[in-house]
Amino acid sequence: MLIIGSHVSFGTKQILGALEEALSYKATTFMFYTGAPTNTIRKSINNEMTIKAQEVMLENNIDIKNVVCHAPYIVNLGSKKDPDKYKFSIDFIRNELKRCDEMGITKMVLHPGNAIGISKEEGLNNIVEALNLILDGTTNCQILLETMAGKGTECGCTTDELKYIIDKIEKKEQIGVCIDTCHIFDGGYDITDFNGYLSEFDEKIGVDKIGCVHVNDSKNTLGSHKDRHANIGIGNIGFDTLINIIYHEKLEKVSKILETPYIGDTDDSKERLYPPYKYEIEMIRKKEFNSNFLNDIREEYKKY
């Protein structure tokens, strides 16, 4: 079975609402934030909704082990410039892992961090120190470090940088990697030769460490270091290359998550935005690109 889904909203119904949205896209997995990705405000986990969601997952043949949480963007383990913020980031990630444990979620994607005002090596060492404090054996949830595009002071934008971090993690069973296709392409990896990329990754880190793939096309050219996602088949990576990655035999048991942009009423309008995921998942299942799918989305949502 193809393990494919998208990021969905946690909202007032929490993981149950996220699941219901995923099912509306005919997905077999999904990814969510336990609150807004741009802040650290969080509400307590509702156990009744969690239990109901677990029941509905079983009814729909969705394995909760394939469901992914994502940590918010604003925590930064790469900088100690403000010791209080560094400690807050550590404590917050610990708490997010506990929230995942409450829901039975076993994977959480994390942007490694930014080396603000310091060398890349110092930033990487700060991340290692923080992760070794966080991953102390008290959680069942694994952290997946996301491959980054290399904007500004981002850490984790090469396989070597991820290897540097992972090699220094004490509890290696609690650490893994989330590959983002847009990020690695924008970071300079020509993934038209995905076998070559995987071969290097396997040699340095191990393919078994890949716990999730973010499937995104890119609005930018190879090596641009800009990180702007495009809809599947609309960007510079292209549909066939993404299909090759999604269906790669070495990633068969890995969750694939779409983070592609919502679609506006017209190419220039942002007044109303519609999710593309049902259509993109359908194209991925058929392995056929529908060049009219953006208009199909607009026509469908005009009915509501």
C-alpha positions as CSV (number, residue, x, y, z in Angstrom):
1,M,0.0,0.0,0.0
2,L,1.2,3.5,-0.9
3,I,1.7,5.5,2.3
4,I,0.7,9.0,1.1
5,G,-0.9,12.0,2.7
6,S,-0.5,15.7,3.4
7,H,-0.2,18.2,6.2
8,V,-3.6,18.8,7.7
9,S,-5.1,21.0,10.4
10,F,-5.2,20.0,14.1
11,G,-7.9,22.5,14.9
12,T,-10.5,22.2,17.6
13,K,-11.1,18.5,17.0
14,Q,-7.3,17.9,17.3
15,I,-6.0,14.6,15.8
16,L,-9.6,13.5,15.1
17,G,-10.1,16.6,12.9
18,A,-6.8,16.1,11.2
19,L,-7.7,12.5,10.4
20,E,-11.1,13.4,9.0
21,E,-9.4,16.0,6.7
22,A,-6.9,13.4,5.6
23,L,-9.6,10.9,4.8
24,S,-11.4,13.5,2.7
25,Y,-8.3,13.5,0.5
26,K,-8.3,9.6,0.3
27,A,-4.9,9.7,2.1
28,T,-3.4,6.7,4.0
29,T,-1.4,8.9,6.4
30,F,-1.1,12.6,7.4
31,M,1.1,15.1,9.2
32,F,0.0,17.8,11.7
33,Y,1.2,20.4,14.1
34,T,-0.2,20.2,17.6
35,G,-0.9,24.0,17.4
36,A,0.0,26.9,15.1
37,P,3.5,26.3,13.4
38,T,4.4,29.9,14.0
39,N,3.9,30.0,17.8
40,T,4.3,27.9,20.9
41,I,0.7,28.3,22.3
42,R,-0.7,24.8,22.9
43,K,-3.9,23.4,24.3
44,S,-4.1,20.2,26.3
45,I,-4.5,16.9,24.4
46,N,-8.1,15.7,24.5
47,N,-8.0,12.0,25.3
48,E,-11.6,11.3,24.1
49,M,-10.8,12.7,20.6
50,T,-7.5,10.8,20.6
51,I,-9.2,7.5,21.4
52,K,-11.9,8.1,18.7
53,A,-9.2,9.0,16.1
54,Q,-7.3,5.8,16.9
55,E,-10.6,3.8,16.3
56,V,-11.3,5.5,13.0
57,M,-7.7,4.9,11.9
58,L,-8.1,1.2,12.5
59,E,-11.4,1.3,10.6
60,N,-9.7,2.9,7.6
61,N,-6.5,0.9,7.6
62,I,-4.3,3.8,8.6
63,D,-1.3,2.7,10.7
64,I,-0.7,5.3,13.4
65,K,3.0,4.5,13.2
66,N,2.9,6.2,9.8
67,V,1.3,9.4,11.1
68,V,3.8,12.3,11.6
69,C,3.8,15.3,13.9
70,H,5.8,18.5,13.0
71,A,7.5,20.8,15.5
72,P,6.8,24.5,15.1
73,Y,9.3,26.6,13.0
74,I,10.2,29.1,15.6
75,V,12.1,27.0,18.1
76,N,15.9,27.1,17.5
77,L,18.3,24.6,18.9
78,G,21.2,26.0,16.9
79,S,21.8,29.2,18.9
80,K,22.8,29.9,22.5
81,K,23.0,33.6,22.0
82,D,20.0,34.0,24.4
83,P,20.3,31.1,27.0
84,D,16.7,31.5,28.1
85,K,15.4,31.0,24.5
86,Y,17.7,28.0,24.0
87,K,16.4,26.4,27.2
88,F,12.8,27.3,26.2
89,S,13.4,25.6,22.8
90,I,14.7,22.4,24.6
91,D,11.8,22.4,27.1
92,F,9.2,23.0,24.4
93,I,10.4,20.2,22.1
94,R,10.4,17.9,25.2
95,N,6.8,18.8,25.8
96,E,5.8,18.3,22.1
97,L,7.3,14.8,22.4
98,K,5.2,14.1,25.5
99,R,2.1,15.3,23.6
100,C,3.0,12.9,20.8
101,D,3.2,10.1,23.3
102,E,-0.2,11.0,24.6
103,M,-1.6,10.5,21.1
104,G,0.4,7.4,20.2
105,I,2.5,9.3,17.6
106,T,6.0,7.9,17.1
107,K,7.6,10.4,14.7
108,M,8.1,14.2,14.9
109,V,9.8,16.2,12.2
110,L,12.1,19.0,13.4
111,H,14.0,21.7,11.6
112,P,17.5,21.3,13.1
113,G,18.2,25.0,13.8
114,N,20.0,28.1,12.7
115,A,23.6,29.2,13.5
116,I,22.8,32.8,14.1
117,G,25.9,35.0,14.5
118,I,28.2,31.9,15.0
119,S,30.0,29.4,12.8
120,K,28.1,26.4,11.3
121,E,30.1,24.0,13.4
122,E,29.1,25.9,16.6
123,G,25.5,25.7,15.5
124,L,25.7,22.0,14.8
125,N,27.3,21.4,18.2
126,N,24.5,23.4,19.9
127,I,21.9,21.2,18.1
128,V,23.8,18.1,19.3
129,E,23.9,19.3,22.9
130,A,20.2,20.1,22.9
131,L,19.1,16.8,21.3
132,N,21.1,14.8,23.7
133,L,19.3,16.6,26.5
134,I,15.9,16.1,24.8
135,L,16.4,12.4,23.8
136,D,16.8,10.9,27.2
137,G,14.9,7.7,26.7
138,T,11.7,9.0,28.3
139,T,9.7,9.2,25.0
140,N,8.5,6.7,22.4
141,C,8.6,9.4,19.7
142,Q,11.5,9.6,17.4
143,I,12.8,13.0,16.1
144,L,13.3,13.2,12.4
145,L,15.7,16.0,11.4
146,E,14.5,17.7,8.2
147,T,16.8,18.2,5.3
148,M,17.0,22.0,4.8
149,A,17.5,24.1,1.7
150,G,20.4,26.2,3.0
151,K,18.7,29.6,3.5
152,G,20.8,32.0,5.5
153,T,22.2,30.3,8.6
154,E,20.2,27.0,8.4
155,C,21.9,23.9,9.7
156,G,21.2,20.4,8.2
157,C,21.3,21.5,4.6
158,T,23.8,18.7,3.5
159,T,24.0,15.0,4.2
160,D,27.4,15.7,5.9
161,E,25.8,18.1,8.3
162,L,23.0,15.7,9.2
163,K,25.7,12.9,9.6
164,Y,27.7,15.2,11.9
165,I,24.6,15.6,14.2
166,I,23.5,12.0,14.1
167,D,27.0,10.6,14.8
168,K,27.1,12.6,18.1
169,I,23.6,11.6,19.3
170,E,23.8,9.2,22.3
171,K,20.5,7.5,21.8
172,K,20.6,6.9,18.1
173,E,17.4,4.8,18.0
174,Q,15.6,8.1,18.8
175,I,16.9,10.1,15.8
176,G,16.2,9.9,12.1
177,V,15.8,12.0,9.0
178,C,12.9,13.5,7.0
179,I,13.9,14.2,3.4
180,D,12.2,17.2,1.8
181,T,12.4,16.9,-2.0
182,C,12.2,20.7,-2.5
183,H,14.8,21.4,0.1
184,I,17.4,18.9,-1.2
185,F,16.8,20.1,-4.7
186,D,17.1,23.8,-3.7
187,G,20.1,22.7,-1.6
188,G,22.0,21.6,-4.7
189,Y,21.3,17.8,-5.0
190,D,20.3,16.8,-8.5
191,I,17.5,14.3,-7.6
192,T,16.9,13.4,-11.2
193,D,19.6,10.9,-10.2
194,F,17.8,9.9,-7.0
195,N,19.7,6.6,-6.8
196,G,22.9,8.6,-6.6
197,Y,21.5,10.7,-3.8
198,L,20.2,7.7,-1.9
199,S,23.5,5.9,-2.4
200,E,25.5,8.8,-0.8
201,F,22.9,9.0,2.0
202,D,23.1,5.3,2.7
203,E,26.9,5.4,2.8
204,K,27.0,8.3,5.3
205,I,23.9,7.9,7.4
206,G,21.9,4.8,6.3
207,V,18.6,4.7,4.4
208,D,17.0,3.0,7.4
209,K,17.2,6.4,9.1
210,I,14.7,7.9,6.7
211,G,11.4,8.1,8.5
212,C,9.5,10.5,6.3
213,V,9.6,12.1,2.9
214,H,8.1,15.6,2.3
215,V,7.0,15.5,-1.3
216,N,7.2,19.0,-2.8
217,D,8.0,20.4,-6.2
218,S,10.2,23.5,-6.3
219,K,9.6,27.0,-7.7
220,N,13.3,27.6,-7.8
221,T,16.2,26.2,-9.8
222,L,18.7,23.5,-8.6
223,G,21.0,24.9,-5.8
224,S,19.0,28.1,-5.3
225,H,18.9,27.7,-1.5
226,K,15.5,29.5,-1.4
227,D,12.9,26.9,-0.3
228,R,9.7,27.8,-2.2
229,H,7.4,24.8,-2.6
230,A,5.4,24.3,-5.8
231,N,2.6,21.9,-6.6
232,I,3.4,18.5,-7.9
233,G,4.5,18.7,-11.6
234,I,4.3,22.5,-11.7
235,G,7.9,23.2,-10.5
236,N,11.4,22.6,-11.6
237,I,11.8,19.1,-10.1
238,G,8.9,17.7,-12.2
239,F,6.3,15.0,-12.0
240,D,8.3,12.0,-13.2
241,T,11.2,12.7,-10.9
242,L,8.8,12.9,-7.9
243,I,7.0,9.8,-8.9
244,N,10.4,8.0,-9.1
245,I,11.1,9.1,-5.5
246,I,7.6,8.3,-4.1
247,Y,7.7,4.8,-5.5
248,H,11.3,4.0,-4.9
249,E,11.6,0.5,-3.5
250,K,13.9,1.5,-0.7
251,L,11.3,4.0,0.6
252,E,8.3,1.7,0.2
253,K,7.5,1.7,4.0
254,V,8.2,5.4,4.5
255,S,5.4,8.0,4.9
256,K,5.2,10.5,2.0
257,I,3.7,13.8,3.0
258,L,2.6,16.6,0.6
259,E,3.3,20.2,1.7
260,T,2.4,21.8,-1.6
261,P,0.7,25.3,-1.8
262,Y,-3.0,25.9,-1.6
263,I,-4.6,27.0,-4.9
264,G,-6.1,30.5,-5.4
265,D,-9.2,31.4,-7.4
266,T,-6.9,32.5,-10.2
267,D,-3.1,32.3,-10.6
268,D,-2.9,35.9,-9.3
269,S,-5.6,35.8,-6.6
270,K,-5.1,35.0,-3.0
271,E,-8.7,35.8,-1.8
272,R,-9.8,32.2,-1.6
273,L,-7.4,29.3,-1.3
274,Y,-8.2,25.6,-1.8
275,P,-6.3,22.5,-0.8
276,P,-4.8,20.5,-3.7
277,Y,-4.1,17.3,-1.9
278,K,-7.0,15.1,-3.1
279,Y,-6.1,15.9,-6.7
280,E,-2.3,15.5,-6.2
281,I,-2.8,12.2,-4.4
282,E,-5.0,10.9,-7.2
283,M,-2.3,11.8,-9.8
284,I,0.3,10.1,-7.7
285,R,-1.7,6.9,-7.4
286,K,-2.4,6.9,-11.2
287,K,1.2,7.9,-11.9
288,E,-0.3,10.3,-14.5
289,F,0.1,14.1,-14.5
290,N,-3.2,16.0,-15.1
291,S,-2.1,19.3,-16.7
292,N,-5.5,20.8,-15.9
293,F,-5.7,19.8,-12.2
294,L,-5.3,23.4,-10.9
295,N,-8.5,24.4,-12.8
296,D,-10.2,21.2,-11.8
297,I,-9.6,22.2,-8.1
298,R,-11.0,25.7,-8.7
299,E,-14.1,24.4,-10.5
300,E,-14.8,21.9,-7.7
301,Y,-14.6,24.4,-4.9
302,K,-16.8,27.0,-6.7
303,K,-19.6,24.6,-6.0
304,Y,-19.4,25.3,-2.2
